[in-house]
Amino acid sequence: MILMDNIIREGHPTLRVKAEEVKFPLTEEDKNLAADMLEYLINSQDPETAEKYGLRPGIGLAANQVNVSKRMFALHLEDEKGELLSFVAINPKIVSHSVEKTYLTGGEGCLSVDRQVPGYVPRYARITAKFFTVDGKEQKMRLKGLPAIAFQHELDHLNGIMFYDHINEENPFASIPDSIPFGE
């Protein structure tokens, strides 16, 4: 079971490395990692379990956040219709995106960052993503709103990019052209 102690924090070199493509078929180790990352997110969103194990709630977790430099992440959240999106994406890519941008009005957070980082993080409002499932099946998914933001946040991790790298240093709350804010 992944605990907060297993999640590396900003400043750790693995968070700044571009993660390696995952080879198929997956090793047992890779399958276990995928299951453990998703389990962390599910547990972290359950108030009793989160309190019992001291877990910070999260909606996404990338492999390099647990010090494994592989291109996979887990997401566990609801879309705008209240449908649960719960999956592990392996070797994910964004194949197309909207011109329109969005951002979380309350800013983004990260399990690897123990401090509040104020500011808007510009993201594409809508994306079409491709990735592989744990059993090696290719998936294509259209995402918007919070799921699109979370997918981009986790994909950034796999490329060694932290969310605050996108914040305008001079004016963290500068308006973002062609964007629709996403409230929390």
C-alpha positions in Angstrom: 0.0 0.0 0.0 1.3 3.4 -1.0 1.5 5.9 1.9 2.5 9.6 2.1 6.0 8.5 3.0 6.3 6.7 -0.3 5.5 9.9 -2.3 8.6 11.9 -3.1 8.5 15.7 -2.6 9.5 18.6 -4.8 13.3 18.9 -5.0 13.7 15.2 -5.5 15.6 14.6 -8.8 13.2 11.9 -10.1 10.4 14.6 -10.4 12.5 16.5 -13.0 13.3 13.5 -15.2 11.4 12.5 -18.3 10.0 9.1 -17.5 10.7 6.0 -19.7 8.1 4.3 -22.0 6.6 1.2 -20.4 7.1 -2.1 -22.3 4.3 -4.6 -22.9 3.4 -7.1 -21.7 3.7 -5.5 -18.2 5.9 -7.1 -15.6 4.3 -8.1 -12.3 6.1 -5.2 -10.7 4.5 -2.7 -13.2 1.0 -4.3 -12.7 1.4 -4.0 -8.9 2.6 -0.4 -9.2 -0.5 0.5 -11.4 -2.9 -1.2 -8.9 -1.1 0.4 -5.9 -1.3 3.9 -7.4 -5.0 3.6 -8.1 -5.6 2.1 -4.7 -3.8 5.1 -3.1 -6.2 7.5 -4.8 -9.3 5.5 -3.8 -8.1 5.3 -0.2 -7.1 8.9 -0.1 -10.7 10.0 -1.1 -12.3 7.8 1.7 -12.3 10.0 4.8 -11.9 7.1 7.3 -9.1 5.4 5.4 -7.3 8.7 4.7 -7.4 9.6 8.4 -6.3 6.1 9.5 -3.2 6.2 7.3 -2.6 9.9 7.2 -3.2 10.1 3.4 -3.6 13.5 1.6 -6.6 13.3 -0.8 -5.6 13.1 -4.4 -7.2 12.6 -7.8 -4.1 11.7 -9.7 -0.7 10.1 -9.0 2.2 9.5 -11.5 4.7 6.7 -11.1 7.6 9.1 -10.8 5.9 10.6 -7.7 6.7 7.2 -6.0 10.2 7.4 -7.4 9.6 5.0 -10.4 10.6 6.7 -13.7 8.0 5.1 -15.9 5.3 6.6 -18.1 2.2 5.7 -16.2 -0.3 7.4 -13.9 -3.6 6.8 -12.2 -6.6 9.0 -12.1 -9.7 8.6 -9.9 -12.3 11.4 -10.1 -15.7 12.3 -11.4 -16.4 14.0 -14.7 -18.9 16.9 -15.1 -21.8 14.4 -15.3 -20.8 12.8 -12.0 -19.5 9.7 -13.8 -16.5 8.0 -12.1 -13.3 8.0 -14.2 -11.0 5.6 -12.5 -8.1 4.2 -14.6 -4.3 3.8 -15.0 -2.9 5.3 -18.2 0.3 3.8 -19.6 2.4 5.6 -22.1 -0.3 8.4 -22.3 -0.3 11.1 -25.1 -2.5 14.0 -25.9 -3.4 13.6 -29.6 -5.4 16.8 -30.0 -6.6 19.7 -27.8 -8.8 22.8 -27.9 -7.4 26.2 -28.6 -9.5 27.3 -25.6 -7.7 27.2 -22.2 -9.0 26.6 -18.7 -7.6 26.8 -15.2 -8.6 26.0 -11.7 -9.7 29.2 -10.0 -8.3 27.9 -6.7 -5.0 26.9 -8.3 -3.6 23.3 -8.5 -2.2 21.2 -5.8 0.1 18.2 -5.9 0.8 15.3 -3.5 4.6 16.0 -4.1 4.2 19.6 -3.1 3.7 20.3 0.6 3.0 24.0 0.3 0.3 26.2 -1.3 1.5 27.6 -4.6 -0.9 30.5 -5.6 -1.6 31.2 -9.2 -3.4 30.1 -12.3 -2.1 27.1 -14.2 -3.2 27.4 -17.9 -4.4 24.0 -19.3 -6.2 23.0 -22.5 -10.0 23.1 -21.9 -10.6 19.9 -23.9 -8.2 17.1 -24.9 -8.3 13.9 -26.8 -5.9 11.4 -25.1 -4.6 8.0 -26.1 -3.0 5.6 -23.7 -2.8 1.9 -22.9 -4.5 0.0 -20.2 -2.8 -2.5 -17.9 -3.8 -5.3 -20.3 -2.2 -3.5 -23.2 -5.5 -2.3 -24.9 -5.3 1.1 -26.5 -7.8 3.6 -25.2 -8.9 6.9 -26.7 -10.7 9.3 -24.5 -12.1 12.8 -24.8 -11.8 14.8 -21.6 -12.9 18.3 -20.5 -13.0 20.3 -17.3 -11.4 18.7 -14.2 -10.5 15.4 -15.8 -8.7 17.2 -18.7 -6.8 19.3 -16.2 -5.9 16.3 -14.1 -4.7 14.3 -17.1 -2.5 17.2 -18.2 -1.1 17.6 -14.7 -0.1 14.0 -14.5 1.3 13.9 -18.0 3.5 16.9 -17.1 4.9 14.8 -14.2 6.0 12.1 -16.7 7.8 14.9 -18.6 9.6 16.2 -15.5 7.3 19.3 -15.3 5.7 20.6 -12.1 2.4 22.4 -12.2 3.9 25.7 -10.8 6.3 25.8 -13.8 3.2 27.0 -15.8 2.3 29.9 -13.4 3.2 33.4 -14.5 6.0 34.4 -12.1 5.4 38.2 -12.4 1.6 38.0 -12.0 0.4 34.6 -10.8 -3.2 35.6 -11.2 -2.9 37.3 -14.6 -5.8 36.6 -16.8 -5.3 33.8 -19.3 -6.3 34.6 -22.9 -9.0 32.4 -24.5 -9.8 30.7 -21.3 -12.8 29.7 -19.2 -12.1 29.4 -15.5 -13.0 26.1 -13.8 -14.4 26.6 -10.3 -13.9 24.1 -7.6 
